[in-house]
Amino acid sequence: MNAVNIVKRRSVAQDMLKNQVVLINGVVAKASKEVKVGDEITIKYLKGDKRYQVLQIPTTKNVPKARMEEYVKEV
């Protein structure tokens, strides 16, 4: 999630996974879960859920924030 800037830091992403607020295709995600093109990621925030569709998988460890739209789109 942090590779494409959905969350700011890896530690935040890990904490979200630990607290089971991240779902992939409606199933609670684990850190080892492989994400594929077309998958839907849901994050349960206190103010409501945010959903993202995976468009591409990054080939590098981090993607510039300006290029985030190439990899995920909010639905």
PDB file of N, CA, C and O in Angstrom:
ATOM      1  N   MET A   1       0.817  -1.194   0.000  1.00  0.00           N
ATOM      2  CA  MET A   1       0.000   0.000   0.000  1.00  0.00           C
ATOM      3  C   MET A   1       0.858   1.253   0.000  1.00  0.00           C
ATOM      4  O   MET A   1       0.502   2.261  -0.610  1.00  0.00           O
ATOM      5  N   ASN A   2       2.001   1.184   0.695  1.00  0.00           N
ATOM      6  CA  ASN A   2       2.807   2.385   0.701  1.00  0.00           C
ATOM      7  C   ASN A   2       3.630   2.524  -0.573  1.00  0.00           C
ATOM      8  O   ASN A   2       4.102   3.623  -0.866  1.00  0.00           O
ATOM      9  N   ALA A   3       3.821   1.455  -1.341  1.00  0.00           N
ATOM     10  CA  ALA A   3       4.594   1.546  -2.584  1.00  0.00           C
ATOM     11  C   ALA A   3       3.926   2.489  -3.580  1.00  0.00           C
ATOM     12  O   ALA A   3       4.615   3.141  -4.364  1.00  0.00           O
ATOM     13  N   VAL A   4       2.604   2.571  -3.562  1.00  0.00           N
ATOM     14  CA  VAL A   4       1.883   3.456  -4.480  1.00  0.00           C
ATOM     15  C   VAL A   4       1.216   4.614  -3.747  1.00  0.00           C
ATOM     16  O   VAL A   4       0.310   5.252  -4.283  1.00  0.00           O
ATOM     17  N   ASN A   5       1.659   4.883  -2.527  1.00  0.00           N
ATOM     18  CA  ASN A   5       1.250   6.055  -1.758  1.00  0.00           C
ATOM     19  C   ASN A   5      -0.208   6.064  -1.300  1.00  0.00           C
ATOM     20  O   ASN A   5      -0.790   7.137  -1.146  1.00  0.00           O
ATOM     21  N   ILE A   6      -0.805   4.903  -1.082  1.00  0.00           N
ATOM     22  CA  ILE A   6      -2.144   4.882  -0.489  1.00  0.00           C
ATOM     23  C   ILE A   6      -2.028   5.309   0.970  1.00  0.00           C
ATOM     24  O   ILE A   6      -2.872   6.051   1.471  1.00  0.00           O
ATOM     25  N   VAL A   7      -0.979   4.839   1.654  1.00  0.00           N
ATOM     26  CA  VAL A   7      -0.659   5.306   3.002  1.00  0.00           C
ATOM     27  C   VAL A   7       0.766   5.841   2.979  1.00  0.00           C
ATOM     28  O   VAL A   7       1.560   5.466   2.116  1.00  0.00           O
ATOM     29  N   LYS A   8       1.094   6.722   3.932  1.00  0.00           N
ATOM     30  CA  LYS A   8       2.375   7.422   3.898  1.00  0.00           C
ATOM     31  C   LYS A   8       3.581   6.559   4.246  1.00  0.00           C
ATOM     32  O   LYS A   8       4.640   6.692   3.632  1.00  0.00           O
ATOM     33  N   ARG A   9       3.425   5.674   5.228  1.00  0.00           N
ATOM     34  CA  ARG A   9       4.581   4.902   5.681  1.00  0.00           C
ATOM     35  C   ARG A   9       4.267   3.414   5.746  1.00  0.00           C
ATOM     36  O   ARG A   9       3.125   3.007   5.957  1.00  0.00           O
ATOM     37  N   ARG A  10       5.310   2.619   5.559  1.00  0.00           N
ATOM     38  CA  ARG A  10       5.177   1.168   5.637  1.00  0.00           C
ATOM     39  C   ARG A  10       4.673   0.728   7.016  1.00  0.00           C
ATOM     40  O   ARG A  10       3.872  -0.201   7.122  1.00  0.00           O
ATOM     41  N   SER A  11       5.145   1.398   8.065  1.00  0.00           N
ATOM     42  CA  SER A  11       4.717   1.040   9.423  1.00  0.00           C
ATOM     43  C   SER A  11       3.216   1.250   9.598  1.00  0.00           C
ATOM     44  O   SER A  11       2.562   0.483  10.305  1.00  0.00           O
ATOM     45  N   VAL A  12       2.672   2.271   8.967  1.00  0.00           N
ATOM     46  CA  VAL A  12       1.229   2.521   9.027  1.00  0.00           C
ATOM     47  C   VAL A  12       0.492   1.400   8.294  1.00  0.00           C
ATOM     48  O   VAL A  12      -0.526   0.907   8.779  1.00  0.00           O
ATOM     49  N   ALA A  13       0.999   0.997   7.137  1.00  0.00           N
ATOM     50  CA  ALA A  13       0.382  -0.089   6.377  1.00  0.00           C
ATOM     51  C   ALA A  13       0.401  -1.384   7.186  1.00  0.00           C
ATOM     52  O   ALA A  13      -0.593  -2.109   7.213  1.00  0.00           O
ATOM     53  N   GLN A  14       1.518  -1.680   7.841  1.00  0.00           N
ATOM     54  CA  GLN A  14       1.624  -2.887   8.654  1.00  0.00           C
ATOM     55  C   GLN A  14       0.647  -2.858   9.828  1.00  0.00           C
ATOM     56  O   GLN A  14       0.038  -3.876  10.158  1.00  0.00           O
ATOM     57  N   ASP A  15       0.501  -1.701  10.452  1.00  0.00           N
ATOM     58  CA  ASP A  15      -0.435  -1.556  11.564  1.00  0.00           C
ATOM     59  C   ASP A  15      -1.877  -1.762  11.090  1.00  0.00           C
ATOM     60  O   ASP A  15      -2.680  -2.380  11.790  1.00  0.00           O
ATOM     61  N   MET A  16      -2.198  -1.251   9.922  1.00  0.00           N
ATOM     62  CA  MET A  16      -3.545  -1.424   9.367  1.00  0.00           C
ATOM     63  C   MET A  16      -3.835  -2.897   9.096  1.00  0.00           C
ATOM     64  O   MET A  16      -4.938  -3.376   9.360  1.00  0.00           O
ATOM     65  N   LEU A  17      -2.844  -3.612   8.571  1.00  0.00           N
ATOM     66  CA  LEU A  17      -3.018  -5.040   8.327  1.00  0.00           C
ATOM     67  C   LEU A  17      -3.190  -5.794   9.638  1.00  0.00           C
ATOM     68  O   LEU A  17      -4.027  -6.691   9.735  1.00  0.00           O
ATOM     69  N   LYS A  18      -2.405  -5.436  10.640  1.00  0.00           N
ATOM     70  CA  LYS A  18      -2.479  -6.080  11.949  1.00  0.00           C
ATOM     71  C   LYS A  18      -3.864  -5.898  12.578  1.00  0.00           C
ATOM     72  O   LYS A  18      -4.378  -6.808  13.229  1.00  0.00           O
ATOM     73  N   ASN A  19      -4.455  -4.737  12.384  1.00  0.00           N
ATOM     74  CA  ASN A  19      -5.766  -4.431  12.953  1.00  0.00           C
ATOM     75  C   ASN A  19      -6.930  -4.848  12.046  1.00  0.00           C
ATOM     76  O   ASN A  19      -8.085  -4.533  12.331  1.00  0.00           O
ATOM     77  N   GLN A  20      -6.628  -5.542  10.976  1.00  0.00           N
ATOM     78  CA  GLN A  20      -7.620  -6.117  10.059  1.00  0.00           C
ATOM     79  C   GLN A  20      -8.594  -5.098   9.479  1.00  0.00           C
ATOM     80  O   GLN A  20      -9.792  -5.363   9.385  1.00  0.00           O
ATOM     81  N   VAL A  21      -8.083  -3.943   9.094  1.00  0.00           N
ATOM     82  CA  VAL A  21      -8.936  -2.932   8.467  1.00  0.00           C
ATOM     83  C   VAL A  21      -8.717  -2.857   6.956  1.00  0.00           C
ATOM     84  O   VAL A  21      -9.287  -1.999   6.283  1.00  0.00           O
ATOM     85  N   VAL A  22      -7.882  -3.767   6.424  1.00  0.00           N
ATOM     86  CA  VAL A  22      -7.615  -3.803   4.989  1.00  0.00           C
ATOM     87  C   VAL A  22      -8.203  -5.095   4.429  1.00  0.00           C
ATOM     88  O   VAL A  22      -7.938  -6.184   4.936  1.00  0.00           O
ATOM     89  N   LEU A  23      -9.001  -4.955   3.379  1.00  0.00           N
ATOM     90  CA  LEU A  23      -9.588  -6.118   2.730  1.00  0.00           C
ATOM     91  C   LEU A  23      -9.187  -6.126   1.261  1.00  0.00           C
ATOM     92  O   LEU A  23      -9.096  -5.074   0.628  1.00  0.00           O
ATOM     93  N   ILE A  24      -8.952  -7.302   0.730  1.00  0.00           N
ATOM     94  CA  ILE A  24      -8.697  -7.456  -0.697  1.00  0.00           C
ATOM     95  C   ILE A  24      -9.800  -8.350  -1.234  1.00  0.00           C
ATOM     96  O   ILE A  24      -9.928  -9.508  -0.838  1.00  0.00           O
ATOM     97  N   ASN A  25     -10.589  -7.801  -2.135  1.00  0.00           N
ATOM     98  CA  ASN A  25     -11.744  -8.503  -2.703  1.00  0.00           C
ATOM     99  C   ASN A  25     -12.676  -9.019  -1.604  1.00  0.00           C
ATOM    100  O   ASN A  25     -13.213 -10.123  -1.699  1.00  0.00           O
ATOM    101  N   GLY A  26     -12.860  -8.203  -0.557  1.00  0.00           N
ATOM    102  CA  GLY A  26     -13.789  -8.531   0.508  1.00  0.00           C
ATOM    103  C   GLY A  26     -13.260  -9.460   1.585  1.00  0.00           C
ATOM    104  O   GLY A  26     -14.000  -9.815   2.502  1.00  0.00           O
ATOM    105  N   VAL A  27     -11.992  -9.868   1.500  1.00  0.00           N
ATOM    106  CA  VAL A  27     -11.381 -10.773   2.473  1.00  0.00           C
ATOM    107  C   VAL A  27     -10.290 -10.021   3.229  1.00  0.00           C
ATOM    108  O   VAL A  27      -9.490  -9.308   2.623  1.00  0.00           O
ATOM    109  N   VAL A  28     -10.257 -10.181   4.566  1.00  0.00           N
ATOM    110  CA  VAL A  28      -9.235  -9.510   5.378  1.00  0.00           C
ATOM    111  C   VAL A  28      -7.849  -9.890   4.849  1.00  0.00           C
ATOM    112  O   VAL A  28      -7.542 -11.069   4.676  1.00  0.00           O
ATOM    113  N   ALA A  29      -7.020  -8.875   4.596  1.00  0.00           N
ATOM    114  CA  ALA A  29      -5.705  -9.084   3.999  1.00  0.00           C
ATOM    115  C   ALA A  29      -4.634  -9.356   5.045  1.00  0.00           C
ATOM    116  O   ALA A  29      -4.690  -8.853   6.167  1.00  0.00           O
ATOM    117  N   LYS A  30      -3.661 -10.162   4.647  1.00  0.00           N
ATOM    118  CA  LYS A  30      -2.462 -10.402   5.451  1.00  0.00           C
ATOM    119  C   LYS A  30      -1.290  -9.818   4.682  1.00  0.00           C
ATOM    120  O   LYS A  30      -1.381  -9.600   3.474  1.00  0.00           O
ATOM    121  N   ALA A  31      -0.188  -9.563   5.382  1.00  0.00           N
ATOM    122  CA  ALA A  31       0.985  -8.942   4.760  1.00  0.00           C
ATOM    123  C   ALA A  31       1.532  -9.770   3.600  1.00  0.00           C
ATOM    124  O   ALA A  31       2.116  -9.212   2.671  1.00  0.00           O
ATOM    125  N   SER A  32       1.356 -11.060   3.637  1.00  0.00           N
ATOM    126  CA  SER A  32       1.903 -11.932   2.598  1.00  0.00           C
ATOM    127  C   SER A  32       0.991 -12.062   1.377  1.00  0.00           C
ATOM    128  O   SER A  32       1.356 -12.730   0.410  1.00  0.00           O
ATOM    129  N   LYS A  33      -0.175 -11.442   1.404  1.00  0.00           N
ATOM    130  CA  LYS A  33      -1.152 -11.572   0.314  1.00  0.00           C
ATOM    131  C   LYS A  33      -0.623 -10.934  -0.963  1.00  0.00           C
ATOM    132  O   LYS A  33      -0.198  -9.779  -0.967  1.00  0.00           O
ATOM    133  N   GLU A  34      -0.656 -11.701  -2.039  1.00  0.00           N
ATOM    134  CA  GLU A  34      -0.235 -11.185  -3.337  1.00  0.00           C
ATOM    135  C   GLU A  34      -1.409 -10.451  -3.980  1.00  0.00           C
ATOM    136  O   GLU A  34      -2.519 -10.978  -4.061  1.00  0.00           O
ATOM    137  N   VAL A  35      -1.148  -9.243  -4.428  1.00  0.00           N
ATOM    138  CA  VAL A  35      -2.184  -8.421  -5.059  1.00  0.00           C
ATOM    139  C   VAL A  35      -2.025  -8.526  -6.567  1.00  0.00           C
ATOM    140  O   VAL A  35      -0.909  -8.503  -7.087  1.00  0.00           O
ATOM    141  N   LYS A  36      -3.152  -8.643  -7.269  1.00  0.00           N
ATOM    142  CA  LYS A  36      -3.126  -8.789  -8.722  1.00  0.00           C
ATOM    143  C   LYS A  36      -3.889  -7.638  -9.376  1.00  0.00           C
ATOM    144  O   LYS A  36      -4.706  -6.975  -8.738  1.00  0.00           O
ATOM    145  N   VAL A  37      -3.609  -7.417 -10.647  1.00  0.00           N
ATOM    146  CA  VAL A  37      -4.341  -6.407 -11.418  1.00  0.00           C
ATOM    147  C   VAL A  37      -5.819  -6.773 -11.397  1.00  0.00           C
ATOM    148  O   VAL A  37      -6.186  -7.926 -11.625  1.00  0.00           O
ATOM    149  N   GLY A  38      -6.662  -5.782 -11.122  1.00  0.00           N
ATOM    150  CA  GLY A  38      -8.104  -5.991 -11.066  1.00  0.00           C
ATOM    151  C   GLY A  38      -8.630  -6.188  -9.651  1.00  0.00           C
ATOM    152  O   GLY A  38      -9.834  -6.072  -9.421  1.00  0.00           O
ATOM    153  N   ASP A  39      -7.737  -6.488  -8.689  1.00  0.00           N
ATOM    154  CA  ASP A  39      -8.169  -6.653  -7.304  1.00  0.00           C
ATOM    155  C   ASP A  39      -8.711  -5.341  -6.753  1.00  0.00           C
ATOM    156  O   ASP A  39      -8.313  -4.259  -7.185  1.00  0.00           O
ATOM    157  N   GLU A  40      -9.630  -5.454  -5.785  1.00  0.00           N
ATOM    158  CA  GLU A  40     -10.170  -4.275  -5.121  1.00  0.00           C
ATOM    159  C   GLU A  40      -9.699  -4.262  -3.672  1.00  0.00           C
ATOM    160  O   GLU A  40      -9.917  -5.217  -2.926  1.00  0.00           O
ATOM    161  N   ILE A  41      -9.051  -3.170  -3.285  1.00  0.00           N
ATOM    162  CA  ILE A  41      -8.557  -2.989  -1.925  1.00  0.00           C
ATOM    163  C   ILE A  41      -9.514  -2.063  -1.201  1.00  0.00           C
ATOM    164  O   ILE A  41      -9.817  -0.973  -1.686  1.00  0.00           O
ATOM    165  N   THR A  42      -9.994  -2.493  -0.040  1.00  0.00           N
ATOM    166  CA  THR A  42     -10.869  -1.670   0.794  1.00  0.00           C
ATOM    167  C   THR A  42     -10.153  -1.384   2.099  1.00  0.00           C
ATOM    168  O   THR A  42      -9.612  -2.292   2.731  1.00  0.00           O
ATOM    169  N   ILE A  43     -10.149  -0.118   2.502  1.00  0.00           N
ATOM    170  CA  ILE A  43      -9.567   0.282   3.780  1.00  0.00           C
ATOM    171  C   ILE A  43     -10.696   0.867   4.619  1.00  0.00           C
ATOM    172  O   ILE A  43     -11.387   1.796   4.200  1.00  0.00           O
ATOM    173  N   LYS A  44     -10.869   0.304   5.813  1.00  0.00           N
ATOM    174  CA  LYS A  44     -11.943   0.749   6.708  1.00  0.00           C
ATOM    175  C   LYS A  44     -11.405   1.833   7.641  1.00  0.00           C
ATOM    176  O   LYS A  44     -10.716   1.535   8.616  1.00  0.00           O
ATOM    177  N   TYR A  45     -11.725   3.091   7.336  1.00  0.00           N
ATOM    178  CA  TYR A  45     -11.379   4.226   8.188  1.00  0.00           C
ATOM    179  C   TYR A  45     -12.558   4.513   9.114  1.00  0.00           C
ATOM    180  O   TYR A  45     -13.676   4.063   8.863  1.00  0.00           O
ATOM    181  N   LEU A  46     -12.306   5.258  10.177  1.00  0.00           N
ATOM    182  CA  LEU A  46     -13.386   5.625  11.107  1.00  0.00           C
ATOM    183  C   LEU A  46     -14.478   6.432  10.410  1.00  0.00           C
ATOM    184  O   LEU A  46     -15.657   6.291  10.735  1.00  0.00           O
ATOM    185  N   LYS A  47     -14.094   7.274   9.458  1.00  0.00           N
ATOM    186  CA  LYS A  47     -15.059   8.132   8.762  1.00  0.00           C
ATOM    187  C   LYS A  47     -15.699   7.445   7.553  1.00  0.00           C
ATOM    188  O   LYS A  47     -16.490   8.060   6.838  1.00  0.00           O
ATOM    189  N   GLY A  48     -15.364   6.185   7.325  1.00  0.00           N
ATOM    190  CA  GLY A  48     -15.939   5.459   6.197  1.00  0.00           C
ATOM    191  C   GLY A  48     -14.881   4.702   5.423  1.00  0.00           C
ATOM    192  O   GLY A  48     -13.681   4.906   5.610  1.00  0.00           O
ATOM    193  N   ASP A  49     -15.343   3.830   4.556  1.00  0.00           N
ATOM    194  CA  ASP A  49     -14.442   2.994   3.775  1.00  0.00           C
ATOM    195  C   ASP A  49     -13.950   3.727   2.533  1.00  0.00           C
ATOM    196  O   ASP A  49     -14.648   4.568   1.967  1.00  0.00           O
ATOM    197  N   LYS A  50     -12.722   3.385   2.120  1.00  0.00           N
ATOM    198  CA  LYS A  50     -12.185   3.849   0.833  1.00  0.00           C
ATOM    199  C   LYS A  50     -11.845   2.606   0.049  1.00  0.00           C
ATOM    200  O   LYS A  50     -11.269   1.658   0.584  1.00  0.00           O
ATOM    201  N   ARG A  51     -12.206   2.614  -1.235  1.00  0.00           N
ATOM    202  CA  ARG A  51     -11.948   1.461  -2.096  1.00  0.00           C
ATOM    203  C   ARG A  51     -11.067   1.878  -3.255  1.00  0.00           C
ATOM    204  O   ARG A  51     -11.216   2.960  -3.823  1.00  0.00           O
ATOM    205  N   TYR A  52     -10.145   0.988  -3.591  1.00  0.00           N
ATOM    206  CA  TYR A  52      -9.213   1.230  -4.692  1.00  0.00           C
ATOM    207  C   TYR A  52      -9.184   0.006  -5.592  1.00  0.00           C
ATOM    208  O   TYR A  52      -9.273  -1.127  -5.119  1.00  0.00           O
ATOM    209  N   GLN A  53      -9.058   0.244  -6.891  1.00  0.00           N
ATOM    210  CA  GLN A  53      -8.896  -0.851  -7.846  1.00  0.00           C
ATOM    211  C   GLN A  53      -7.450  -0.844  -8.325  1.00  0.00           C
ATOM    212  O   GLN A  53      -6.905   0.209  -8.655  1.00  0.00           O
ATOM    213  N   VAL A  54      -6.833  -2.015  -8.361  1.00  0.00           N
ATOM    214  CA  VAL A  54      -5.444  -2.153  -8.799  1.00  0.00           C
ATOM    215  C   VAL A  54      -5.419  -2.148 -10.324  1.00  0.00           C
ATOM    216  O   VAL A  54      -6.061  -2.981 -10.964  1.00  0.00           O
ATOM    217  N   LEU A  55      -4.674  -1.206 -10.903  1.00  0.00           N
ATOM    218  CA  LEU A  55      -4.571  -1.091 -12.353  1.00  0.00           C
ATOM    219  C   LEU A  55      -3.291  -1.734 -12.885  1.00  0.00           C
ATOM    220  O   LEU A  55      -3.297  -2.337 -13.958  1.00  0.00           O
ATOM    221  N   GLN A  56      -2.194  -1.604 -12.135  1.00  0.00           N
ATOM    222  CA  GLN A  56      -0.900  -2.173 -12.491  1.00  0.00           C
ATOM    223  C   GLN A  56      -0.155  -2.515 -11.216  1.00  0.00           C
ATOM    224  O   GLN A  56      -0.464  -1.991 -10.146  1.00  0.00           O
ATOM    225  N   ILE A  57       0.823  -3.393 -11.334  1.00  0.00           N
ATOM    226  CA  ILE A  57       1.691  -3.723 -10.217  1.00  0.00           C
ATOM    227  C   ILE A  57       3.020  -3.006 -10.453  1.00  0.00           C
ATOM    228  O   ILE A  57       3.613  -3.166 -11.520  1.00  0.00           O
ATOM    229  N   PRO A  58       3.511  -2.211  -9.473  1.00  0.00           N
ATOM    230  CA  PRO A  58       4.781  -1.510  -9.666  1.00  0.00           C
ATOM    231  C   PRO A  58       5.948  -2.486  -9.799  1.00  0.00           C
ATOM    232  O   PRO A  58       5.965  -3.543  -9.168  1.00  0.00           O
ATOM    233  N   THR A  59       6.913  -2.118 -10.622  1.00  0.00           N
ATOM    234  CA  THR A  59       8.118  -2.941 -10.772  1.00  0.00           C
ATOM    235  C   THR A  59       9.237  -2.438  -9.877  1.00  0.00           C
ATOM    236  O   THR A  59      10.251  -3.117  -9.710  1.00  0.00           O
ATOM    237  N   THR A  60       9.063  -1.246  -9.295  1.00  0.00           N
ATOM    238  CA  THR A  60      10.047  -0.687  -8.374  1.00  0.00           C
ATOM    239  C   THR A  60       9.468  -0.665  -6.969  1.00  0.00           C
ATOM    240  O   THR A  60       8.264  -0.843  -6.781  1.00  0.00           O
ATOM    241  N   LYS A  61      10.337  -0.446  -5.979  1.00  0.00           N
ATOM    242  CA  LYS A  61       9.893  -0.476  -4.582  1.00  0.00           C
ATOM    243  C   LYS A  61       8.962   0.690  -4.249  1.00  0.00           C
ATOM    244  O   LYS A  61       8.008   0.519  -3.490  1.00  0.00           O
ATOM    245  N   ASN A  62       9.224   1.853  -4.800  1.00  0.00           N
ATOM    246  CA  ASN A  62       8.377   3.026  -4.549  1.00  0.00           C
ATOM    247  C   ASN A  62       8.037   3.716  -5.853  1.00  0.00           C
ATOM    248  O   ASN A  62       8.828   3.736  -6.796  1.00  0.00           O
ATOM    249  N   VAL A  63       6.843   4.282  -5.882  1.00  0.00           N
ATOM    250  CA  VAL A  63       6.343   5.003  -7.046  1.00  0.00           C
ATOM    251  C   VAL A  63       6.154   6.459  -6.638  1.00  0.00           C
ATOM    252  O   VAL A  63       5.611   6.724  -5.565  1.00  0.00           O
ATOM    253  N   PRO A  64       6.594   7.424  -7.478  1.00  0.00           N
ATOM    254  CA  PRO A  64       6.344   8.830  -7.148  1.00  0.00           C
ATOM    255  C   PRO A  64       4.844   9.091  -6.995  1.00  0.00           C
ATOM    256  O   PRO A  64       4.024   8.535  -7.726  1.00  0.00           O
ATOM    257  N   LYS A  65       4.506   9.942  -6.036  1.00  0.00           N
ATOM    258  CA  LYS A  65       3.094  10.236  -5.754  1.00  0.00           C
ATOM    259  C   LYS A  65       2.356  10.724  -7.000  1.00  0.00           C
ATOM    260  O   LYS A  65       1.172  10.435  -7.171  1.00  0.00           O
ATOM    261  N   ALA A  66       3.042  11.455  -7.861  1.00  0.00           N
ATOM    262  CA  ALA A  66       2.423  11.981  -9.074  1.00  0.00           C
ATOM    263  C   ALA A  66       1.993  10.867 -10.032  1.00  0.00           C
ATOM    264  O   ALA A  66       1.139  11.092 -10.889  1.00  0.00           O
ATOM    265  N   ARG A  67       2.572   9.671  -9.899  1.00  0.00           N
ATOM    266  CA  ARG A  67       2.247   8.559 -10.801  1.00  0.00           C
ATOM    267  C   ARG A  67       1.301   7.540 -10.157  1.00  0.00           C
ATOM    268  O   ARG A  67       1.064   6.478 -10.732  1.00  0.00           O
ATOM    269  N   MET A  68       0.764   7.844  -8.990  1.00  0.00           N
ATOM    270  CA  MET A  68      -0.113   6.923  -8.270  1.00  0.00           C
ATOM    271  C   MET A  68      -1.310   6.489  -9.117  1.00  0.00           C
ATOM    272  O   MET A  68      -1.717   5.329  -9.061  1.00  0.00           O
ATOM    273  N   GLU A  69      -1.873   7.404  -9.898  1.00  0.00           N
ATOM    274  CA  GLU A  69      -3.063   7.109 -10.696  1.00  0.00           C
ATOM    275  C   GLU A  69      -2.827   6.039 -11.754  1.00  0.00           C
ATOM    276  O   GLU A  69      -3.784   5.457 -12.265  1.00  0.00           O
ATOM    277  N   GLU A  70      -1.561   5.769 -12.091  1.00  0.00           N
ATOM    278  CA  GLU A  70      -1.247   4.720 -13.057  1.00  0.00           C
ATOM    279  C   GLU A  70      -1.413   3.330 -12.456  1.00  0.00           C
ATOM    280  O   GLU A  70      -1.594   2.351 -13.180  1.00  0.00           O
ATOM    281  N   TYR A  71      -1.351   3.249 -11.129  1.00  0.00           N
ATOM    282  CA  TYR A  71      -1.334   1.957 -10.443  1.00  0.00           C
ATOM    283  C   TYR A  71      -2.636   1.622  -9.704  1.00  0.00           C
ATOM    284  O   TYR A  71      -3.040   0.460  -9.659  1.00  0.00           O
ATOM    285  N   VAL A  72      -3.276   2.609  -9.140  1.00  0.00           N
ATOM    286  CA  VAL A  72      -4.551   2.391  -8.441  1.00  0.00           C
ATOM    287  C   VAL A  72      -5.490   3.548  -8.735  1.00  0.00           C
ATOM    288  O   VAL A  72      -5.062   4.677  -8.974  1.00  0.00           O
ATOM    289  N   LYS A  73      -6.794   3.237  -8.712  1.00  0.00           N
ATOM    290  CA  LYS A  73      -7.782   4.327  -8.826  1.00  0.00           C
ATOM    291  C   LYS A  73      -8.799   4.122  -7.734  1.00  0.00           C
ATOM    292  O   LYS A  73      -9.167   2.993  -7.409  1.00  0.00           O
ATOM    293  N   GLU A  74      -9.251   5.228  -7.170  1.00  0.00           N
ATOM    294  CA  GLU A  74     -10.267   5.174  -6.130  1.00  0.00           C
ATOM    295  C   GLU A  74     -11.619   4.947  -6.792  1.00  0.00           C
ATOM    296  O   GLU A  74     -11.970   5.602  -7.773  1.00  0.00           O
ATOM    297  N   VAL A  75     -12.369   4.004  -6.231  1.00  0.00           N
ATOM    298  CA  VAL A  75     -13.696   3.700  -6.793  1.00  0.00           C
ATOM    299  C   VAL A  75     -14.788   4.009  -5.796  1.00  0.00           C
ATOM    300  O   VAL A  75     -15.967   3.816  -6.092  1.00  0.00           O
TER     301      VAL A  75
END
